[in-house]
Amino acid sequence: MLSDYYLALMYEKKGDVTKAVKSYRDAFTKVEIRDLTKDMMLEKADELKHQ
């Protein structure tokens, strides 16, 4: 999940919303790590889609 999260952050900062959303959704299928939860990943993906 951590690698997908950081990949999504990179895409988000570059302005590539489509790839960022895909990476957040890919992270959803992985094992949670501390503060990085599945709910958080879906919330971030939904947040980006509605911008």
C-alpha distance matrix in Angstrom:
0.0 3.8 5.6 5.3 6.1 8.7 9.9 10.5 12.3 14.3 15.4 16.3 18.4 20.1 21.0 19.4 18.4 18.1 15.4 13.5 13.7 12.7 9.4 8.8 10.0 8.0 4.7 7.3 7.9 5.1 6.1 6.5 7.1 10.5 11.0 7.7 8.7 9.0 12.3 11.3 9.3 12.4 14.7 13.6 14.0 17.3 18.4 18.2 20.0 22.8 23.6
3.8 0.0 3.8 5.5 5.1 6.3 8.6 9.9 10.6 12.4 14.4 15.2 16.6 18.6 20.0 18.9 18.4 18.8 15.9 13.7 14.8 14.3 10.6 10.2 12.5 10.8 7.6 10.5 11.6 8.8 9.1 8.5 7.2 10.1 10.4 7.7 10.2 11.4 14.2 12.4 10.7 14.3 15.9 14.1 15.2 18.6 19.0 18.6 20.9 23.6 23.8
5.6 3.8 0.0 3.8 5.4 5.3 6.1 8.5 9.9 10.6 12.4 14.1 15.5 16.7 18.4 17.0 17.1 17.2 13.8 12.3 14.0 12.9 9.2 10.2 12.4 10.2 8.1 11.8 12.4 10.1 11.4 11.7 10.9 13.8 14.0 11.1 13.3 13.9 16.7 14.8 12.4 15.7 17.5 15.3 15.6 19.3 19.8 18.6 20.8 23.8 23.8
5.3 5.5 3.8 0.0 3.8 5.5 5.0 6.1 8.6 9.9 10.5 12.1 14.2 15.3 16.4 14.5 14.1 13.8 10.7 9.2 10.4 9.2 5.5 6.6 8.7 6.7 5.2 9.0 10.1 8.9 11.2 11.5 11.8 14.7 14.2 10.7 12.2 11.8 14.4 12.7 9.7 12.6 14.7 12.4 12.2 15.9 16.7 15.5 17.3 20.5 20.8
6.1 5.1 5.4 3.8 0.0 3.8 5.4 5.1 6.3 8.7 10.0 10.4 12.4 14.3 15.3 14.3 13.5 14.1 11.6 8.8 10.2 10.4 6.8 6.1 9.4 8.8 6.3 9.4 11.6 10.4 11.8 10.8 10.6 12.7 11.5 8.2 10.3 10.7 12.7 10.2 7.8 11.2 12.5 10.0 10.7 14.4 14.5 13.7 16.1 18.8 18.9
8.7 6.3 5.3 5.5 3.8 0.0 3.8 5.3 5.0 6.2 8.7 9.7 10.6 12.4 14.2 13.6 13.8 14.9 12.0 9.6 12.0 12.3 8.8 9.2 12.6 11.8 9.8 13.1 15.1 13.5 14.8 13.8 12.7 14.6 13.5 10.9 13.6 14.4 16.2 13.4 11.4 14.7 15.5 12.4 13.3 17.0 16.5 15.1 17.9 20.5 19.9
9.9 8.6 6.1 5.0 5.4 3.8 0.0 3.8 5.4 5.1 6.3 8.6 10.0 10.7 12.5 11.1 11.7 12.2 8.9 7.4 10.3 9.9 6.6 8.5 11.5 10.4 9.7 13.2 14.8 13.9 16.0 15.8 15.4 17.7 16.6 13.6 15.7 15.7 17.5 15.1 12.3 14.9 16.2 13.0 12.9 16.6 16.6 14.5 16.7 19.8 19.2
10.5 9.9 8.5 6.1 5.1 5.3 3.8 0.0 3.8 5.4 5.1 6.0 8.6 9.8 10.5 9.1 8.8 9.6 7.1 4.2 7.0 7.7 5.0 5.9 9.3 9.4 8.9 11.8 14.1 14.0 16.2 15.5 15.6 17.6 15.8 12.7 14.3 13.9 15.1 12.6 9.7 11.9 12.9 9.5 9.2 12.9 12.8 10.7 13.1 16.0 15.6
12.3 10.6 9.9 8.6 6.3 5.0 5.4 3.8 0.0 3.8 5.5 4.9 6.2 8.6 9.8 9.9 9.9 11.9 9.9 6.8 9.7 11.3 8.8 8.7 12.4 12.9 11.7 14.4 17.0 16.4 18.0 16.7 16.1 17.3 15.2 12.7 15.0 15.5 16.2 13.0 11.1 13.6 13.6 9.9 10.9 14.1 13.0 11.1 14.2 16.6 15.4
14.3 12.4 10.6 9.9 8.7 6.2 5.1 5.4 3.8 0.0 3.8 5.4 5.2 6.3 8.7 8.8 10.2 12.1 9.6 7.7 11.3 12.3 10.0 11.2 14.6 14.5 13.9 17.0 19.2 18.5 20.4 19.5 18.7 20.3 18.5 16.1 18.4 18.7 19.8 16.7 14.5 16.9 17.1 13.4 13.7 17.0 15.9 13.4 16.1 18.7 17.1
15.4 14.4 12.4 10.5 10.0 8.7 6.3 5.1 5.5 3.8 0.0 3.8 5.5 5.0 6.2 5.1 6.7 8.4 6.2 5.0 8.8 9.9 8.6 10.3 13.2 13.5 13.8 16.5 18.8 18.8 21.2 20.6 20.5 22.3 20.3 17.5 19.2 18.8 19.6 16.9 14.2 15.9 16.2 12.6 11.9 15.0 14.3 11.2 13.4 16.2 14.8
16.3 15.2 14.1 12.1 10.4 9.7 8.6 6.0 4.9 5.4 3.8 0.0 3.8 5.4 5.1 5.8 5.8 8.8 8.0 5.4 8.4 10.8 9.9 10.2 13.3 14.6 14.5 16.6 19.4 19.7 21.8 20.6 20.4 21.6 19.1 16.6 18.3 18.0 18.1 15.2 13.0 14.5 14.0 10.2 10.2 12.9 11.3 8.4 11.3 13.5 11.7
18.4 16.6 15.5 14.2 12.4 10.6 10.0 8.6 6.2 5.2 5.5 3.8 0.0 3.8 5.4 7.7 8.9 12.1 11.1 9.0 12.2 14.4 13.1 13.6 16.9 17.9 17.4 19.8 22.6 22.4 24.2 22.8 22.1 23.0 20.5 18.5 20.6 20.9 21.0 17.8 16.1 17.8 17.0 13.2 13.8 16.3 14.2 11.5 14.6 16.3 13.9
20.1 18.6 16.7 15.3 14.3 12.4 10.7 9.8 8.6 6.3 5.0 5.4 3.8 0.0 3.8 5.7 8.4 11.1 10.1 9.3 12.7 14.3 13.6 14.9 17.8 18.5 18.7 21.3 23.7 23.7 26.0 25.1 24.6 25.9 23.7 21.3 23.3 23.1 23.5 20.5 18.3 19.8 19.4 15.7 15.4 17.9 16.3 13.0 15.3 17.3 14.9
21.0 20.0 18.4 16.4 15.3 14.2 12.5 10.5 9.8 8.7 6.2 5.1 5.4 3.8 0.0 3.8 5.7 8.9 9.2 8.5 11.2 13.3 13.5 14.4 16.9 18.3 18.9 20.9 23.5 24.1 26.5 25.6 25.5 26.8 24.2 21.7 23.2 22.7 22.6 19.8 17.6 18.4 17.8 14.3 13.6 15.5 13.8 10.3 12.2 14.1 11.5
19.4 18.9 17.0 14.5 14.3 13.6 11.1 9.1 9.9 8.8 5.1 5.8 7.7 5.7 3.8 0.0 3.8 5.6 5.8 6.3 8.8 10.3 10.9 12.5 14.5 15.6 16.8 18.9 21.1 22.0 24.8 24.3 24.7 26.4 24.1 21.2 22.4 21.3 21.6 19.3 16.5 17.1 17.2 13.9 12.3 14.5 13.9 10.1 11.3 13.9 12.3
18.4 18.4 17.1 14.1 13.5 13.8 11.7 8.8 9.9 10.2 6.7 5.8 8.9 8.4 5.7 3.8 0.0 3.8 5.6 5.0 6.1 8.5 9.8 10.5 12.2 14.1 15.3 16.7 19.3 20.5 23.3 22.6 23.4 24.9 22.4 19.5 20.1 18.8 18.7 16.6 14.0 13.9 14.0 10.9 9.0 10.8 10.4 6.6 7.5 10.4 9.3
18.1 18.8 17.2 13.8 14.1 14.9 12.2 9.6 11.9 12.1 8.4 8.8 12.1 11.1 8.9 5.6 3.8 0.0 3.8 5.5 5.3 6.3 8.8 10.1 10.8 12.4 14.4 15.7 17.7 19.5 22.6 22.5 23.8 25.8 23.6 20.4 20.5 18.6 18.9 17.4 14.3 13.8 14.8 12.3 9.4 11.3 12.1 8.7 8.2 11.7 11.6
15.4 15.9 13.8 10.7 11.6 12.0 8.9 7.1 9.9 9.6 6.2 8.0 11.1 10.1 9.2 5.8 5.6 3.8 0.0 3.8 5.5 5.0 6.2 8.6 9.8 10.3 12.3 14.3 16.0 17.2 20.4 20.6 21.5 23.8 22.1 18.7 19.3 17.7 18.6 17.0 13.5 14.0 15.4 12.6 10.1 13.0 13.8 10.6 11.0 14.6 14.4
13.5 13.7 12.3 9.2 8.8 9.6 7.4 4.2 6.8 7.7 5.0 5.4 9.0 9.3 8.5 6.3 5.0 5.5 3.8 0.0 3.8 5.4 5.2 6.2 8.6 9.8 10.6 12.6 15.1 15.9 18.6 18.2 18.9 20.8 18.8 15.5 16.4 15.2 15.8 13.7 10.6 11.5 12.4 9.2 7.5 10.8 11.0 8.1 9.7 13.0 12.7
13.7 14.8 14.0 10.4 10.2 12.0 10.3 7.0 9.7 11.3 8.8 8.4 12.2 12.7 11.2 8.8 6.1 5.3 5.5 3.8 0.0 3.8 5.5 5.1 6.1 8.6 9.9 10.8 13.4 15.0 17.9 17.5 18.9 20.8 18.7 15.3 15.3 13.4 13.6 12.2 9.0 8.7 10.1 7.7 4.7 7.8 9.1 6.8 7.3 10.9 11.7
12.7 14.3 12.9 9.2 10.4 12.3 9.9 7.7 11.3 12.3 9.9 10.8 14.4 14.3 13.3 10.3 8.5 6.3 5.0 5.4 3.8 0.0 3.8 5.5 5.1 6.1 8.6 9.9 11.5 13.3 16.7 17.1 18.8 21.3 19.8 16.1 15.9 13.7 14.8 14.0 10.3 10.3 12.6 10.7 7.7 10.7 12.7 10.6 10.5 14.2 15.2
9.4 10.6 9.2 5.5 6.8 8.8 6.6 5.0 8.8 10.0 8.6 9.9 13.1 13.6 13.5 10.9 9.8 8.8 6.2 5.2 5.5 3.8 0.0 3.8 5.4 4.9 6.2 8.7 10.4 11.2 14.2 14.5 15.7 18.3 17.1 13.4 13.8 12.3 14.0 12.7 9.0 10.3 12.6 10.3 8.5 12.2 13.5 11.7 12.7 16.2 16.8
8.8 10.2 10.2 6.6 6.1 9.2 8.5 5.9 8.7 11.2 10.3 10.2 13.6 14.9 14.4 12.5 10.5 10.1 8.6 6.2 5.1 5.5 3.8 0.0 3.8 5.4 5.1 6.5 9.4 10.3 12.9 12.4 13.9 16.0 14.3 10.7 10.7 9.1 10.4 8.9 5.2 6.8 9.0 7.0 5.7 9.4 10.8 10.0 11.3 14.4 15.3
10.0 12.5 12.4 8.7 9.4 12.6 11.5 9.3 12.4 14.6 13.2 13.3 16.9 17.8 16.9 14.5 12.2 10.8 9.8 8.6 6.1 5.1 5.4 3.8 0.0 3.8 5.4 5.1 7.3 9.6 12.7 12.9 15.2 17.6 16.3 12.6 11.6 8.8 10.3 10.2 6.6 6.4 9.7 9.0 6.7 9.5 12.1 11.5 11.7 14.9 16.6
8.0 10.8 10.2 6.7 8.8 11.8 10.4 9.4 12.9 14.5 13.5 14.6 17.9 18.5 18.3 15.6 14.1 12.4 10.3 9.8 8.6 6.1 4.9 5.4 3.8 0.0 3.8 5.3 5.8 7.4 11.0 12.1 14.3 17.3 16.7 12.9 12.3 10.0 12.5 12.4 8.8 9.7 13.0 12.1 10.2 13.3 15.6 14.7 15.0 18.5 19.9
4.7 7.6 8.1 5.2 6.3 9.8 9.7 8.9 11.7 13.9 13.8 14.5 17.4 18.7 18.9 16.8 15.3 14.4 12.3 10.6 9.9 8.6 6.2 5.1 5.4 3.8 0.0 3.8 5.4 5.3 8.2 8.7 10.6 13.6 13.0 9.2 9.0 7.4 10.4 9.9 6.7 8.9 11.9 10.9 10.3 13.5 15.3 14.9 16.1 19.1 20.3
7.3 10.5 11.8 9.0 9.4 13.1 13.2 11.8 14.4 17.0 16.5 16.6 19.8 21.3 20.9 18.9 16.7 15.7 14.3 12.6 10.8 9.9 8.7 6.5 5.1 5.3 3.8 0.0 3.8 5.6 8.0 8.3 11.2 13.7 13.1 9.6 7.8 4.8 7.8 8.6 5.9 6.9 10.3 10.6 9.9 12.3 14.7 15.1 15.7 18.5 20.3
7.9 11.6 12.4 10.1 11.6 15.1 14.8 14.1 17.0 19.2 18.8 19.4 22.6 23.7 23.5 21.1 19.3 17.7 16.0 15.1 13.4 11.5 10.4 9.4 7.3 5.8 5.4 3.8 0.0 3.8 7.0 8.9 12.2 15.2 15.4 12.0 10.3 7.6 10.9 12.2 9.7 10.4 14.0 14.4 13.3 15.7 18.3 18.5 18.7 21.7 23.6
5.1 8.8 10.1 8.9 10.4 13.5 13.9 14.0 16.4 18.5 18.8 19.7 22.4 23.7 24.1 22.0 20.5 19.5 17.2 15.9 15.0 13.3 11.2 10.3 9.6 7.4 5.3 5.6 3.8 0.0 3.8 6.4 9.1 12.6 13.5 10.3 9.4 8.1 11.8 12.5 10.4 12.3 15.4 15.4 15.0 17.8 19.8 20.0 20.9 23.8 25.3
6.1 9.1 11.4 11.2 11.8 14.8 16.0 16.2 18.0 20.4 21.2 21.8 24.2 26.0 26.5 24.8 23.3 22.6 20.4 18.6 17.9 16.7 14.2 12.9 12.7 11.0 8.2 8.0 7.0 3.8 0.0 3.8 6.5 9.9 11.6 9.2 8.4 8.3 12.0 12.7 11.7 13.9 16.5 16.8 17.2 19.8 21.5 22.1 23.4 25.9 27.4
6.5 8.5 11.7 11.5 10.8 13.8 15.8 15.5 16.7 19.5 20.6 20.6 22.8 25.1 25.6 24.3 22.6 22.5 20.6 18.2 17.5 17.1 14.5 12.4 12.9 12.1 8.7 8.3 8.9 6.4 3.8 0.0 3.8 6.5 7.9 5.8 5.1 6.6 9.8 10.0 9.9 12.5 14.5 14.8 16.0 18.4 19.6 20.6 22.3 24.5 25.8
7.1 7.2 10.9 11.8 10.6 12.7 15.4 15.6 16.1 18.7 20.5 20.4 22.1 24.6 25.5 24.7 23.4 23.8 21.5 18.9 18.9 18.8 15.7 13.9 15.2 14.3 10.6 11.2 12.2 9.1 6.5 3.8 0.0 3.8 6.1 5.2 6.7 9.4 12.1 11.2 11.5 14.8 16.1 15.8 17.6 20.2 20.8 21.6 23.8 25.9 26.7
10.5 10.1 13.8 14.7 12.7 14.6 17.7 17.6 17.3 20.3 22.3 21.6 23.0 25.9 26.8 26.4 24.9 25.8 23.8 20.8 20.8 21.3 18.3 16.0 17.6 17.3 13.6 13.7 15.2 12.6 9.9 6.5 3.8 0.0 3.8 5.6 7.3 10.8 12.4 11.3 12.8 15.9 16.4 16.4 18.8 21.0 21.1 22.4 24.9 26.4 27.1
11.0 10.4 14.0 14.2 11.5 13.5 16.6 15.8 15.2 18.5 20.3 19.1 20.5 23.7 24.2 24.1 22.4 23.6 22.1 18.8 18.7 19.8 17.1 14.3 16.3 16.7 13.0 13.1 15.4 13.5 11.6 7.9 6.1 3.8 0.0 3.8 5.9 9.6 10.3 8.5 10.5 13.6 13.4 13.3 16.2 18.1 17.8 19.4 22.0 23.2 23.8
7.7 7.7 11.1 10.7 8.2 10.9 13.6 12.7 12.7 16.1 17.5 16.6 18.5 21.3 21.7 21.2 19.5 20.4 18.7 15.5 15.3 16.1 13.4 10.7 12.6 12.9 9.2 9.6 12.0 10.3 9.2 5.8 5.2 5.6 3.8 0.0 3.8 6.9 8.5 6.5 7.4 10.8 11.3 11.0 13.3 15.6 15.8 17.0 19.4 21.1 21.8
8.7 10.2 13.3 12.2 10.3 13.6 15.7 14.3 15.0 18.4 19.2 18.3 20.6 23.3 23.2 22.4 20.1 20.5 19.3 16.4 15.3 15.9 13.8 10.7 11.6 12.3 9.0 7.8 10.3 9.4 8.4 5.1 6.7 7.3 5.9 3.8 0.0 3.8 5.4 5.1 6.4 8.9 9.9 10.8 12.6 14.4 15.3 16.9 18.7 20.4 21.7
9.0 11.4 13.9 11.8 10.7 14.4 15.7 13.9 15.5 18.7 18.8 18.0 20.9 23.1 22.7 21.3 18.8 18.6 17.7 15.2 13.4 13.7 12.3 9.1 8.8 10.0 7.4 4.8 7.6 8.1 8.3 6.6 9.4 10.8 9.6 6.9 3.8 0.0 3.8 5.4 5.2 6.4 8.6 10.0 10.8 12.5 14.2 15.7 16.8 18.7 20.6
12.3 14.2 16.7 14.4 12.7 16.2 17.5 15.1 16.2 19.8 19.6 18.1 21.0 23.5 22.6 21.6 18.7 18.9 18.6 15.8 13.6 14.8 14.0 10.4 10.3 12.5 10.4 7.8 10.9 11.8 12.0 9.8 12.1 12.4 10.3 8.5 5.4 3.8 0.0 3.8 5.4 5.2 6.1 8.6 10.0 10.6 12.1 14.4 15.4 16.7 18.7
11.3 12.4 14.8 12.7 10.2 13.4 15.1 12.6 13.0 16.7 16.9 15.2 17.8 20.5 19.8 19.3 16.6 17.4 17.0 13.7 12.2 14.0 12.7 8.9 10.2 12.4 9.9 8.6 12.2 12.5 12.7 10.0 11.2 11.3 8.5 6.5 5.1 5.4 3.8 0.0 3.8 5.5 5.0 6.1 8.6 9.9 10.3 12.4 14.3 15.5 16.9
9.3 10.7 12.4 9.7 7.8 11.4 12.3 9.7 11.1 14.5 14.2 13.0 16.1 18.3 17.6 16.5 14.0 14.3 13.5 10.6 9.0 10.3 9.0 5.2 6.6 8.8 6.7 5.9 9.7 10.4 11.7 9.9 11.5 12.8 10.5 7.4 6.4 5.2 5.4 3.8 0.0 3.8 5.4 5.2 6.2 8.7 9.8 10.9 12.5 14.6 15.9
12.4 14.3 15.7 12.6 11.2 14.7 14.9 11.9 13.6 16.9 15.9 14.5 17.8 19.8 18.4 17.1 13.9 13.8 14.0 11.5 8.7 10.3 10.3 6.8 6.4 9.7 8.9 6.9 10.4 12.3 13.9 12.5 14.8 15.9 13.6 10.8 8.9 6.4 5.2 5.5 3.8 0.0 3.8 5.4 5.1 6.1 8.4 10.0 10.6 12.5 14.6
14.7 15.9 17.5 14.7 12.5 15.5 16.2 12.9 13.6 17.1 16.2 14.0 17.0 19.4 17.8 17.2 14.0 14.8 15.4 12.4 10.1 12.6 12.6 9.0 9.7 13.0 11.9 10.3 14.0 15.4 16.5 14.5 16.1 16.4 13.4 11.3 9.9 8.6 6.1 5.0 5.4 3.8 0.0 3.8 5.5 5.1 6.0 8.6 9.9 10.7 12.6
13.6 14.1 15.3 12.4 10.0 12.4 13.0 9.5 9.9 13.4 12.6 10.2 13.2 15.7 14.3 13.9 10.9 12.3 12.6 9.2 7.7 10.7 10.3 7.0 9.0 12.1 10.9 10.6 14.4 15.4 16.8 14.8 15.8 16.4 13.3 11.0 10.8 10.0 8.6 6.1 5.2 5.4 3.8 0.0 3.8 5.5 5.0 6.3 8.7 10.1 11.0
14.0 15.2 15.6 12.2 10.7 13.3 12.9 9.2 10.9 13.7 11.9 10.2 13.8 15.4 13.6 12.3 9.0 9.4 10.1 7.5 4.7 7.7 8.5 5.7 6.7 10.2 10.3 9.9 13.3 15.0 17.2 16.0 17.6 18.8 16.2 13.3 12.6 10.8 10.0 8.6 6.2 5.1 5.5 3.8 0.0 3.8 5.4 5.3 6.3 8.9 10.4
17.3 18.6 19.3 15.9 14.4 17.0 16.6 12.9 14.1 17.0 15.0 12.9 16.3 17.9 15.5 14.5 10.8 11.3 13.0 10.8 7.8 10.7 12.2 9.4 9.5 13.3 13.5 12.3 15.7 17.8 19.8 18.4 20.2 21.0 18.1 15.6 14.4 12.5 10.6 9.9 8.7 6.1 5.1 5.5 3.8 0.0 3.8 5.4 5.1 6.4 9.0
18.4 19.0 19.8 16.7 14.5 16.5 16.6 12.8 13.0 15.9 14.3 11.3 14.2 16.3 13.8 13.9 10.4 12.1 13.8 11.0 9.1 12.7 13.5 10.8 12.1 15.6 15.3 14.7 18.3 19.8 21.5 19.6 20.8 21.1 17.8 15.8 15.3 14.2 12.1 10.3 9.8 8.4 6.0 5.0 5.4 3.8 0.0 3.8 5.5 5.5 6.7
18.2 18.6 18.6 15.5 13.7 15.1 14.5 10.7 11.1 13.4 11.2 8.4 11.5 13.0 10.3 10.1 6.6 8.7 10.6 8.1 6.8 10.6 11.7 10.0 11.5 14.7 14.9 15.1 18.5 20.0 22.1 20.6 21.6 22.4 19.4 17.0 16.9 15.7 14.4 12.4 10.9 10.0 8.6 6.3 5.3 5.4 3.8 0.0 3.8 5.4 5.4
20.0 20.9 20.8 17.3 16.1 17.9 16.7 13.1 14.2 16.1 13.4 11.3 14.6 15.3 12.2 11.3 7.5 8.2 11.0 9.7 7.3 10.5 12.7 11.3 11.7 15.0 16.1 15.7 18.7 20.9 23.4 22.3 23.8 24.9 22.0 19.4 18.7 16.8 15.4 14.3 12.5 10.6 9.9 8.7 6.3 5.1 5.5 3.8 0.0 3.8 5.7
22.8 23.6 23.8 20.5 18.8 20.5 19.8 16.0 16.6 18.7 16.2 13.5 16.3 17.3 14.1 13.9 10.4 11.7 14.6 13.0 10.9 14.2 16.2 14.4 14.9 18.5 19.1 18.5 21.7 23.8 25.9 24.5 25.9 26.4 23.2 21.1 20.4 18.7 16.7 15.5 14.6 12.5 10.7 10.1 8.9 6.4 5.5 5.4 3.8 0.0 3.8
23.6 23.8 23.8 20.8 18.9 19.9 19.2 15.6 15.4 17.1 14.8 11.7 13.9 14.9 11.5 12.3 9.3 11.6 14.4 12.7 11.7 15.2 16.8 15.3 16.6 19.9 20.3 20.3 23.6 25.3 27.4 25.8 26.7 27.1 23.8 21.8 21.7 20.6 18.7 16.9 15.9 14.6 12.6 11.0 10.4 9.0 6.7 5.4 5.7 3.8 0.0
